[in-house]
Amino acid sequence: MGIQLVVPRIECQELRRARTNNATDTAFPARPITLTPPQPLAYGGNDGVLRWDLKDNVPVANYLKIIPFGRGVGSFQIQLLGWDTDGTTWVPTTLAILTCTLGGVPGVAGSTLITDADFLCSSVSVDVGNAPTASTLILSSTIDDLDAELNMGVWAMSNGNAYAVVGLQGTRIQEMQFACSGVTGANAIVKGL
């Protein structure tokens, strides 16, 4: 009897914007413990709330691929919150804080994901988060000091656009917040994996 190779199947969703509108906040808004589940903007809630369970037959994501973009020149931060519940009380926890530096690759005119007024980021670094062995994996287009960065979970990419993959640690609802102290607007393209 031969060896049988088993390849796990990865379910994933389509790309979508983290926020309907680009963020302009200069600091992360406070999110207290609440009795009301966080809702996306389309359901009367906050822009940046990601609910993977609102569509029929869509599995809850285990990881979130984050492709940051923005307007202007400089850097901004992303805070990814995960919301957990006991069935009545919703508690936010910080899954990752990323610093993103805008690059020179523009979006596309007429795109619903990223317009030609927005630019993809050339690098992403981790300010708060775990090493890849603990579920947070950061990928960057820069190759400077790659050997040192490998231990922090930073890999070079061939296409020149930075992104991050963050473990969602069992949270059913996530919220992406932005602090735009160095740019005029920020957002991200996201995909649940």
BATI-130710 format. One record per atom (N, C-alpha, C): atom name; y, x, z. Coordinates in Angstrom, 3 decimals. Layout:
BEGIN
   at          y          x          z
   CA          Y          X          Z
...
//
This chain:
BEGIN
   at          y          x          z
    N     -1.172      0.849      0.000
   CA      0.000      0.000      0.000
    C      1.235      0.895      0.000
    N      2.183      0.624     -0.875
   CA      3.386      1.433     -1.016
    C      4.476      1.036     -0.027
    N      5.518      1.825     -0.015
   CA      6.680      1.548      0.834
    C      7.562      0.535      0.136
    N      7.959     -0.476      0.877
   CA      8.839     -1.503      0.320
    C     10.266     -1.247      0.798
    N     11.189     -1.170     -0.139
   CA     12.595     -0.955      0.181
    C     13.265     -2.302      0.432
    N     13.888     -2.444      1.581
   CA     14.604     -3.676      1.925
    C     16.094     -3.360      1.918
    N     16.831     -4.054      1.075
   CA     18.274     -3.862      0.980
    C     18.950     -5.090      1.578
    N     19.763     -4.914      2.631
   CA     20.423     -6.079      3.226
    C     21.419     -6.709      2.269
    N     21.524     -8.009      2.320
   CA     22.480     -8.738      1.494
    C     23.774     -8.888      2.270
    N     24.881     -8.547      1.651
   CA     26.177     -8.656      2.306
    C     26.921     -9.847      1.724
    N     27.232    -10.812      2.573
   CA     28.024    -11.960      2.156
    C     29.503    -11.566      2.241
    N     30.294    -11.995      1.281
   CA     31.716    -11.700      1.358
    C     32.517    -12.811      0.701
    N     33.751    -12.896      1.073
   CA     34.648    -13.905      0.531
    C     35.525    -13.291     -0.547
    N     36.282    -14.150     -1.233
   CA     37.212    -13.680     -2.248
    C     38.439    -13.060     -1.589
    N     39.136    -12.224     -2.351
   CA     40.394    -11.660     -1.874
    C     41.409    -12.778     -1.656
    N     42.236    -12.618     -0.624
   CA     43.340    -13.546     -0.384
    C     44.427    -12.817      0.385
    N     45.615    -13.400      0.384
   CA     46.729    -12.826      1.145
    C     46.524    -13.114      2.624
    N     46.852    -12.142      3.469
   CA     46.784    -12.371      4.916
    C     47.838    -13.385      5.332
    N     49.006    -13.303      4.719
   CA     50.115    -14.208      5.015
    C     50.573    -14.873      3.719
    N     51.011    -16.116      3.830
   CA     51.582    -16.799      2.675
    C     52.870    -16.108      2.255
    N     53.690    -15.764      3.253
   CA     54.981    -15.107      3.019
    C     54.939    -13.707      3.623
    N     55.589    -12.747      2.972
   CA     55.658    -11.399      3.538
    C     56.327    -11.437      4.909
    N     55.813    -10.652      5.833
   CA     56.371    -10.567      7.183
    C     57.644     -9.732      7.179
    N     58.582    -10.100      8.039
   CA     59.811     -9.315      8.222
    C     60.064     -9.015      9.695
    N     59.136     -9.387     10.582
   CA     59.280     -9.119     12.013
    C     59.398     -7.618     12.254
    N     60.221     -7.232     13.212
   CA     60.354     -5.820     13.541
    C     59.448     -5.411     14.706
    N     58.796     -6.378     15.338
   CA     57.853     -6.116     16.430
    C     56.752     -7.171     16.380
    N     55.614     -6.871     16.995
   CA     54.527     -7.841     17.033
    C     54.890     -8.998     17.959
    N     54.750    -10.260     17.498
   CA     55.027    -11.390     18.388
    C     53.958    -11.491     19.481
    N     54.345    -11.967     20.646
   CA     53.405    -12.142     21.756
    C     52.474    -13.310     21.464
    N     51.221    -13.167     21.814
   CA     50.244    -14.234     21.665
    C     49.519    -14.410     22.999
    N     49.902    -15.425     23.781
   CA     49.265    -15.643     25.081
    C     47.926    -16.367     24.950
    N     47.159    -16.362     26.016
   CA     45.941    -17.163     26.108
    C     46.348    -18.623     25.936
    N     45.507    -19.408     25.224
   CA     45.880    -20.779     24.911
    C     44.664    -21.702     24.951
    N     44.901    -22.988     25.080
   CA     43.835    -23.987     25.010
    C     43.668    -24.538     23.594
    N     44.590    -24.189     22.709
   CA     44.567    -24.672     21.326
    C     44.082    -23.558     20.412
    N     43.066    -23.810     19.585
   CA     42.619    -22.746     18.674
    C     43.711    -22.378     17.682
    N     43.916    -21.087     17.424
   CA     44.921    -20.671     16.443
    C     44.597    -21.245     15.064
    N     45.618    -21.699     14.366
   CA     45.454    -22.313     13.050
    C     46.272    -21.564     12.006
    N     45.790    -21.503     10.768
   CA     46.570    -20.909      9.683
    C     47.792    -21.761      9.349
    N     48.732    -21.182      8.649
   CA     49.962    -21.866      8.250
    C     49.659    -23.163      7.499
    N     48.663    -23.144      6.631
   CA     48.316    -24.332      5.838
    C     47.862    -25.507      6.708
    N     47.460    -25.220      7.944
   CA     47.018    -26.263      8.867
    C     48.018    -26.467     10.000
    N     49.268    -26.069      9.773
   CA     50.319    -26.272     10.763
    C     50.444    -25.179     11.801
    N     49.796    -24.038     11.594
   CA     49.817    -22.953     12.570
    C     50.693    -21.795     12.137
    N     50.276    -20.582     12.514
   CA     51.046    -19.370     12.251
    C     50.616    -18.698     10.953
    N     51.587    -18.155     10.217
   CA     51.291    -17.365      9.037
    C     50.589    -16.087      9.507
    N     49.445    -15.784      8.928
   CA     48.696    -14.592      9.320
    C     47.406    -14.894     10.058
    N     47.150    -16.163     10.410
   CA     45.901    -16.535     11.073
    C     44.825    -16.702     10.002
    N     43.690    -16.043     10.213
   CA     42.581    -16.080      9.267
    C     41.422    -16.856      9.881
    N     41.116    -17.995      9.303
   CA     39.986    -18.810      9.766
    C     38.936    -18.806      8.668
    N     37.841    -18.094      8.870
   CA     36.777    -18.023      7.871
    C     35.897    -19.254      7.920
    N     35.972    -20.022      8.988
   CA     35.068    -21.152      9.175
    C     35.646    -22.480      8.700
    N     36.805    -22.490      8.037
   CA     37.419    -23.734      7.604
    C     36.889    -24.234      6.267
    N     36.199    -23.388      5.530
   CA     35.615    -23.802      4.251
    C     34.126    -24.076      4.455
    N     33.603    -25.068      3.757
   CA     32.178    -25.393      3.852
    C     31.332    -24.242      3.330
    N     30.244    -23.989      4.032
   CA     29.240    -23.004      3.624
    C     29.775    -21.586      3.466
    N     30.850    -21.237      4.162
   CA     31.372    -19.869      4.131
    C     30.959    -19.190      5.430
    N     30.141    -18.133      5.343
   CA     29.720    -17.467      6.571
    C     30.886    -16.761      7.251
    N     30.796    -16.654      8.558
   CA     31.819    -15.933      9.314
    C     31.711    -14.452      8.954
    N     32.842    -13.806      8.724
   CA     32.853    -12.397      8.334
    C     32.519    -11.501      9.526
    N     31.866    -10.365      9.242
   CA     31.604     -9.350     10.262
    C     32.652     -8.247     10.227
    N     33.225     -8.037      9.054
   CA     34.228     -6.999      8.844
    C     35.374     -7.577      8.045
    N     36.531     -6.968      8.158
   CA     37.679     -7.380      7.372
    C     38.186     -6.176      6.590
    N     38.206     -6.309      5.270
   CA     38.807     -5.292      4.413
    C     40.284     -5.630      4.303
    N     41.138     -4.672      4.618
   CA     42.587     -4.865      4.639
    C     43.214     -3.913      3.624
    N     43.895     -4.485      2.623
   CA     44.603     -3.704      1.615
    C     46.090     -3.967      1.831
    N     46.780     -3.102      2.582
   CA     48.182     -3.370      2.926
    C     49.136     -3.123      1.760
    N     50.221     -3.899      1.747
   CA     51.280     -3.702      0.760
    C     52.603     -4.153      1.356
    N     53.697     -3.784      0.702
   CA     55.001     -4.171      1.223
    C     56.114     -3.905      0.232
    N     57.330     -4.118      0.723
   CA     58.540     -3.908     -0.081
    C     59.426     -2.892      0.610
    N     60.165     -2.151     -0.189
   CA     61.068     -1.151      0.363
    C     60.424      0.221      0.324
    N     60.863      1.071      1.220
   CA     60.361      2.438      1.307
    C     60.070      2.737      2.767
    N     58.942      3.370      3.043
   CA     58.636      3.759      4.410
    C     57.301      3.237      4.885
    N     57.221      3.026      6.202
   CA     55.971      2.632      6.847
    C     56.138      1.355      7.647
    N     55.016      0.720      7.955
   CA     54.984     -0.448      8.831
    C     53.656     -0.448      9.566
    N     53.547     -1.306     10.572
   CA     52.312     -1.404     11.342
    C     51.683     -2.779     11.182
    N     50.354     -2.793     11.282
   CA     49.579     -4.032     11.301
    C     48.813     -4.069     12.609
    N     48.878     -5.199     13.294
   CA     48.038     -5.435     14.475
    C     47.059     -6.552     14.105
    N     45.770     -6.268     14.232
   CA     44.750     -7.281     13.971
    C     44.227     -7.775     15.312
    N     44.473     -9.058     15.582
   CA     43.964     -9.693     16.795
    C     42.688    -10.449     16.479
    N     41.758    -10.454     17.412
   CA     40.573    -11.297     17.327
    C     40.663    -12.327     18.441
    N     40.347    -13.569     18.116
   CA     40.408    -14.651     19.106
    C     38.991    -15.067     19.488
    N     38.709    -15.056     20.802
   CA     37.425    -15.482     21.350
    C     37.635    -16.701     22.226
    N     36.573    -17.501     22.370
   CA     36.683    -18.716     23.171
    C     35.406    -18.971     23.964
    N     35.573    -19.684     25.061
   CA     34.423    -20.186     25.822
    C     34.162    -21.646     25.467
    N     34.875    -22.149     24.475
   CA     34.770    -23.534     24.067
    C     36.028    -24.328     24.380
    N     36.837    -23.834     25.322
   CA     38.089    -24.519     25.653
    C     39.290    -23.577     25.678
    N     39.103    -22.342     26.127
   CA     40.212    -21.392     26.255
    C     40.072    -20.300     25.200
    N     41.175    -20.027     24.482
   CA     41.197    -19.009     23.433
    C     41.932    -17.772     23.947
    N     41.266    -16.600     23.866
   CA     41.801    -15.348     24.393
    C     41.946    -14.341     23.247
    N     43.174    -13.801     23.033
   CA     43.351    -12.793     21.980
    C     43.023    -11.389     22.488
    N     42.414    -10.573     21.623
   CA     42.192     -9.159     21.914
    C     42.606     -8.358     20.684
    N     43.107     -7.162     20.903
   CA     43.519     -6.305     19.798
    C     42.304     -5.585     19.242
    N     41.989     -5.831     17.958
   CA     40.877     -5.161     17.293
    C     41.318     -3.834     16.686
    N     42.546     -3.769     16.196
   CA     43.059     -2.531     15.593
    C     44.564     -2.631     15.416
    N     45.224     -1.480     15.506
   CA     46.621     -1.340     15.088
    C     46.646     -0.198     14.079
    N     47.183     -0.490     12.913
   CA     47.211      0.459     11.810
    C     48.645      0.786     11.428
    N     48.905      2.023     11.043
   CA     50.186      2.396     10.453
    C     49.960      2.612      8.966
    N     50.772      1.934      8.156
   CA     50.605      1.929      6.701
    C     51.860      2.503      6.050
    N     51.681      3.410      5.100
   CA     52.797      4.021      4.382
    C     52.772      3.550      2.932
    N     53.897      2.965      2.501
   CA     53.972      2.460      1.134
    C     53.866      3.599      0.125
    N     53.228      3.308     -1.007
   CA     53.095      4.262     -2.095
    C     53.867      3.787     -3.308
    N     53.500      4.293     -4.468
   CA     54.233      3.982     -5.687
    C     53.515      3.056     -6.651
    N     52.381      2.462     -6.236
   CA     51.628      1.585     -7.126
    C     52.076      0.144     -6.918
    N     52.749     -0.456     -7.934
   CA     53.245     -1.828     -7.780
    C     52.163     -2.863     -8.056
    N     52.446     -4.087     -7.617
   CA     51.587     -5.216     -7.953
    C     51.820     -5.630     -9.393
    N     51.443     -6.874     -9.704
   CA     51.506     -7.374    -11.080
    C     52.386     -8.609    -11.132
    N     53.264     -8.666    -12.119
   CA     54.113     -9.845    -12.299
    C     53.230    -11.079    -12.492
    N     53.539    -12.138    -11.768
   CA     52.789    -13.380    -11.872
    C     51.553    -13.464    -11.003
    N     51.216    -12.401    -10.291
   CA     50.033    -12.403     -9.435
    C     50.263    -13.258     -8.199
    N     49.217    -13.956     -7.754
   CA     49.302    -14.716     -6.500
    C     48.935    -13.851     -5.307
    N     48.372    -12.652     -5.530
   CA     48.024    -11.753     -4.433
    C     49.148    -10.778     -4.115
    N     49.621    -10.042     -5.133
   CA     50.665     -9.032     -4.923
    C     51.533     -8.968     -6.176
    N     52.815     -9.260     -6.020
   CA     53.729     -9.300     -7.170
    C     54.236     -7.903     -7.509
    N     54.951     -7.802     -8.622
   CA     55.490     -6.517     -9.044
    C     56.652     -6.041     -8.175
    N     57.113     -6.867     -7.235
   CA     58.148     -6.442     -6.283
    C     57.533     -5.755     -5.058
    N     56.208     -5.830     -4.923
   CA     55.492     -5.243     -3.798
    C     54.747     -3.988     -4.241
    N     54.515     -3.074     -3.275
   CA     53.813     -1.831     -3.556
    C     52.645     -1.656     -2.605
    N     51.514     -1.177     -3.143
   CA     50.356     -0.859     -2.318
    C     50.660      0.362     -1.462
    N     49.900      0.537     -0.405
   CA     50.097      1.685      0.484
    C     49.275      2.877      0.007
    N     49.830      4.062      0.219
   CA     49.131      5.288     -0.160
    C     48.330      5.866      0.993
    N     48.624      5.437      2.228
   CA     47.837      5.914      3.375
    C     47.850      4.880      4.494
    N     46.771      4.929      5.276
   CA     46.609      4.080      6.452
    C     46.055      4.965      7.555
    N     46.612      4.859      8.750
   CA     46.073      5.602      9.885
    C     45.854      4.652     11.054
    N     44.974      5.059     11.973
   CA     44.615      4.224     13.116
    C     45.445      4.609     14.324
    N     46.156      3.646     14.889
   CA     46.876      3.870     16.139
    C     46.042      3.378     17.318
    N     45.394      2.225     17.156
   CA     44.511      1.668     18.175
    C     43.272      1.186     17.453
    N     42.108      1.588     17.948
   CA     40.851      1.172     17.336
    C     39.761      2.147     17.699
    N     38.547      1.800     17.362
   CA     37.390      2.616     17.713
    C     36.960      3.479     16.544
    N     36.193      4.504     16.846
   CA     35.615      5.357     15.810
    C     34.626      4.535     14.991
    N     34.271      4.990     13.776
   CA     33.391      4.211     12.916
    C     32.080      3.814     13.579
    N     31.580      4.612     14.486
   CA     30.327      4.269     15.150
    C     30.485      3.058     16.055
    N     31.720      2.701     16.382
   CA     31.963      1.549     17.242
    C     32.579      0.380     16.499
    N     32.576      0.404     15.176
   CA     32.883     -0.722     14.287
    C     34.197     -0.655     13.537
    N     35.058      0.311     13.758
   CA     36.297      0.379     12.988
    C     36.188      1.535     12.009
    N     36.432      1.268     10.740
   CA     36.307      2.275      9.712
    C     37.581      2.288      8.898
    N     38.244      3.416      8.805
   CA     39.508      3.516      8.081
    C     39.298      4.362      6.839
    N     39.836      3.892      5.748
   CA     39.724      4.609      4.482
    C     41.124      4.899      3.976
    N     41.370      6.130      3.540
   CA     42.697      6.524      3.115
    C     42.625      7.250      1.782
    N     43.699      7.120      0.996
   CA     43.712      7.792     -0.296
    C     44.104      9.266     -0.176
    N     44.581      9.699      0.965
   CA     44.989     11.097      1.106
    C     43.776     11.963      1.411
    N     43.765     13.187      0.891
   CA     42.642     14.074      1.159
    C     43.047     15.281      2.004
    N     44.308     15.341      2.434
   CA     44.745     16.438      3.291
    C     43.981     16.370      4.607
    N     43.517     17.503      5.062
   CA     42.804     17.595      6.331
    C     41.628     16.633      6.406
    N     40.937     16.450      5.293
   CA     39.849     15.488      5.240
    C     38.761     15.795      6.259
    N     38.413     17.074      6.433
   CA     37.358     17.409      7.382
    C     37.692     16.936      8.786
    N     38.938     17.116      9.210
   CA     39.345     16.656     10.535
    C     39.349     15.135     10.608
    N     39.761     14.489      9.512
   CA     39.861     13.035      9.514
    C     38.500     12.343      9.470
    N     37.475     13.010      8.932
   CA     36.153     12.393      8.869
    C     35.662     12.000     10.254
    N     35.955     12.812     11.252
   CA     35.547     12.487     12.612
    C     36.298     11.285     13.169
    N     37.449     10.949     12.588
   CA     38.226      9.786     13.012
    C     37.930      8.578     12.119
    N     37.022      8.724     11.147
   CA     36.669      7.610     10.271
    C     37.595      7.454      9.090
    N     38.220      8.524      8.637
   CA     39.136      8.439      7.494
    C     38.475      9.112      6.300
    N     38.346      8.367      5.202
   CA     37.725      8.889      3.999
    C     38.714      8.882      2.844
    N     38.545      9.792      1.902
   CA     39.371      9.815      0.698
    C     38.847      8.782     -0.287
    N     39.759      8.197     -1.032
   CA     39.380      7.238     -2.060
    C     39.817      7.767     -3.413
    N     39.091      7.394     -4.453
   CA     39.393      7.922     -5.772
    C     40.486      7.155     -6.496
    N     40.774      5.922     -6.082
   CA     41.738      5.131     -6.853
    C     43.177      5.268     -6.376
    N     43.428      5.995     -5.297
   CA     44.792      6.252     -4.860
    C     45.444      5.163     -4.036
    N     44.723      4.105     -3.695
   CA     45.271      3.031     -2.861
    C     44.502      2.975     -1.547
    N     45.229      2.963     -0.442
   CA     44.584      2.996      0.869
    C     44.188      1.601      1.318
    N     43.109      1.542      2.086
   CA     42.711      0.295      2.723
    C     41.943      0.620      3.988
    N     41.696     -0.388      4.790
   CA     40.925     -0.226      6.019
    C     39.845     -1.293      6.056
    N     38.739     -0.966      6.714
   CA     37.692     -1.940      7.003
    C     37.525     -1.943      8.512
    N     37.714     -3.118      9.122
   CA     37.698     -3.223     10.581
    C     36.604     -4.192     11.010
    N     35.781     -3.781     11.973
   CA     34.761     -4.662     12.544
    C     35.422     -5.762     13.358
    N     34.960     -7.002     13.177
   CA     35.595     -8.154     13.832
    C     34.974     -8.493     15.180
    N     33.956     -7.768     15.597
   CA     33.383     -7.832     16.936
    C     33.044     -9.255     17.371
    N     32.542    -10.058     16.438
   CA     32.082    -11.401     16.772
    C     33.161    -12.458     16.883
    N     34.409    -12.120     16.604
   CA     35.483    -13.122     16.694
    C     35.442    -14.041     15.489
    N     35.631    -15.337     15.715
   CA     35.608    -16.313     14.624
    C     36.982    -16.481     13.986
    N     38.023    -16.183     14.739
   CA     39.389    -16.319     14.227
    C     40.079    -14.971     14.401
    N     40.815    -14.558     13.367
   CA     41.606    -13.333     13.449
    C     43.046    -13.669     13.100
    N     43.949    -12.841     13.615
   CA     45.365    -12.999     13.292
    C     45.937    -11.636     12.963
    N     46.607    -11.553     11.829
   CA     47.213    -10.307     11.396
    C     48.719    -10.393     11.597
    N     49.242     -9.471     12.417
   CA     50.674     -9.405     12.693
    C     51.235     -8.114     12.114
    N     52.526     -8.143     11.797
   CA     53.174     -6.998     11.172
    C     54.433     -6.617     11.935
    N     54.705     -5.317     12.030
   CA     55.953     -4.799     12.587
    C     56.610     -3.976     11.483
    N     57.692     -4.513     10.940
   CA     58.323     -3.959      9.729
    C     59.586     -3.175     10.047
    N     59.507     -2.226     10.924
   CA     60.712     -1.478     11.279
    C     61.171     -0.550     10.164
    N     60.259     -0.170      9.232
   CA     60.646      0.780      8.191
    C     60.662      0.222      6.792
    N     60.305     -1.052      6.605
   CA     60.266     -1.655      5.273
    C     60.946     -3.030      5.325
    N     61.205     -3.617      4.159
   CA     61.877     -4.921      4.131
    C     60.912     -6.104      4.142
    N     59.627     -5.835      4.015
   CA     58.617     -6.885      4.070
    C     57.233     -6.271      4.003
    N     56.249     -6.914      4.632
   CA     54.889     -6.375      4.646
    C     53.886     -7.517      4.614
    N     52.710     -7.203      4.071
   CA     51.636     -8.175      3.974
    C     50.357     -7.387      3.716
    N     49.280     -8.094      3.470
   CA     48.026     -7.435      3.121
    C     47.156     -8.393      2.320
    N     46.358     -7.812      1.463
   CA     45.290     -8.547      0.802
    C     44.066     -8.341      1.691
    N     43.346     -9.413      1.993
   CA     42.202     -9.299      2.888
    C     40.960     -9.909      2.246
    N     39.828     -9.442      2.748
   CA     38.545     -9.961      2.290
    C     37.558     -9.822      3.428
    N     36.926    -10.931      3.782
   CA     35.876    -10.872      4.795
    C     34.598    -10.332      4.196
    N     33.947     -9.436      4.926
   CA     32.693     -8.845      4.473
    C     31.595     -9.165      5.467
//
